[in-house]
Amino acid sequence: QVQLVESGGGLVQPGGSLRLSCVVSGSIFRLYAMAWYRQAPGKQRELVAVITSGGSTNYADSVKDRFTISRDNAKNTVYLQMNSLKPEDTAAYYCNAALGIKNFWGQGTQVTVSS
């Protein structure tokens, strides 16, 4: 069973930065498309950013030019660098690994943006 473990969440003031990390178990990390999703209370889970196995990236309009997704295949890790954070970025952030019809999720890490 593939395991995903997120870290890096916390409380940050508006305009601040955080970097989320997600470590994935197993030996085929490089083949996964990796993504970050988020879910705020009372809202549906939404896609934040995705990076393919080839390194192509895509972002939700709401985070473009503020967030950057990257991956380190040698460390089985995907990152989400979040800059210029806004209160509306407050949510639980989830890491996702996808390969064909297989989909794996982490347990989530909370990000709270508040003064």
C-alpha positions as CSV (number, residue, x, y, z in Angstrom):
1,Q,0.0,0.0,0.0
2,V,1.3,3.4,-1.0
3,Q,1.6,5.9,1.9
4,L,1.7,9.6,1.6
5,V,2.8,11.8,4.6
6,E,2.3,15.5,4.4
7,S,4.0,18.1,6.6
8,G,4.7,21.8,6.8
9,G,1.3,23.2,7.6
10,G,0.7,25.7,10.4
11,L,-0.5,29.2,11.3
12,V,0.8,32.1,9.2
13,Q,0.0,35.7,8.9
14,P,-1.5,37.1,5.7
15,G,1.3,37.8,3.2
16,G,3.5,35.1,4.7
17,S,4.9,31.9,3.2
18,L,4.8,28.2,4.0
19,R,6.3,25.1,2.2
20,L,4.4,21.9,2.3
21,S,6.1,18.6,1.8
22,C,4.7,15.1,0.9
23,V,6.8,12.0,1.1
24,V,5.6,9.0,-0.8
25,S,6.5,5.4,0.0
26,G,7.5,2.9,-2.7
27,S,9.9,2.8,-5.6
28,I,7.9,4.2,-8.5
29,F,7.4,7.7,-7.2
30,R,8.8,9.1,-10.4
31,L,5.9,7.6,-12.4
32,Y,3.2,9.3,-10.4
33,A,1.4,12.5,-11.3
34,M,1.4,14.4,-8.0
35,A,-1.1,17.0,-6.9
36,W,-2.1,19.1,-4.0
37,Y,-5.7,19.6,-3.2
38,R,-7.3,21.6,-0.4
39,Q,-10.6,21.6,1.4
40,A,-12.0,24.5,3.5
41,P,-14.8,23.9,6.0
42,G,-18.1,23.6,4.3
43,K,-16.6,23.5,0.9
44,Q,-15.7,20.8,-1.7
45,R,-12.1,19.6,-2.1
46,E,-10.5,21.5,-4.9
47,L,-7.4,21.0,-7.0
48,V,-4.6,23.5,-6.2
49,A,-1.7,22.3,-8.3
50,V,-0.5,19.3,-10.2
51,I,2.9,18.1,-11.6
52,T,3.2,15.3,-14.0
53,S,5.8,12.6,-14.1
54,G,7.5,14.6,-16.8
55,G,7.5,17.8,-14.7
56,S,4.7,19.8,-16.4
57,T,2.7,21.9,-13.9
58,N,-0.7,23.4,-13.7
59,Y,-2.4,25.6,-11.1
60,A,-5.8,26.7,-10.0
61,D,-6.4,30.3,-11.1
62,S,-6.7,31.4,-7.4
63,V,-3.1,30.4,-6.7
64,K,-1.3,31.2,-9.9
65,D,1.8,33.3,-9.4
66,R,1.7,32.7,-5.7
67,F,2.2,28.9,-5.3
68,T,4.8,26.6,-6.9
69,I,4.6,22.8,-7.0
70,S,7.8,20.9,-7.5
71,R,9.1,17.3,-7.0
72,D,12.3,15.6,-6.1
73,N,12.3,12.1,-7.4
74,A,15.4,11.2,-5.5
75,K,13.6,11.9,-2.3
76,N,10.2,10.6,-3.2
77,T,8.9,14.1,-2.3
78,V,6.6,16.7,-3.7
79,Y,6.5,20.2,-2.5
80,L,4.1,23.1,-2.5
81,Q,5.7,26.5,-1.9
82,M,3.0,29.0,-0.9
83,N,3.8,32.7,-1.0
84,S,1.7,35.8,-0.4
85,L,-0.8,33.7,1.6
86,K,-4.3,35.0,2.0
87,P,-7.0,34.2,4.6
88,E,-8.9,32.4,1.8
89,D,-6.1,30.0,1.5
90,T,-7.0,28.5,4.9
91,A,-7.8,24.9,4.4
92,A,-6.7,21.3,5.0
93,Y,-4.2,20.5,2.2
94,Y,-4.0,17.0,0.8
95,C,-1.3,15.3,-1.3
96,N,-2.4,13.0,-4.1
97,A,-0.5,10.5,-6.2
98,A,-2.1,9.1,-9.3
99,L,-1.0,6.4,-11.8
100,G,-3.6,5.2,-14.2
101,I,-6.7,4.3,-12.3
102,K,-4.9,4.2,-9.0
103,N,-5.2,7.1,-6.6
104,F,-3.6,7.6,-3.2
105,W,-4.2,10.3,-0.6
106,G,-2.3,11.6,2.4
107,Q,-3.9,12.4,5.7
108,G,-3.8,16.2,5.2
109,T,-2.1,19.1,6.8
110,Q,-3.8,22.2,8.1
111,V,-2.9,25.6,6.8
112,T,-4.4,28.6,8.6
113,V,-3.8,32.2,7.4
114,S,-4.8,34.7,10.0
115,S,-3.6,37.8,11.8
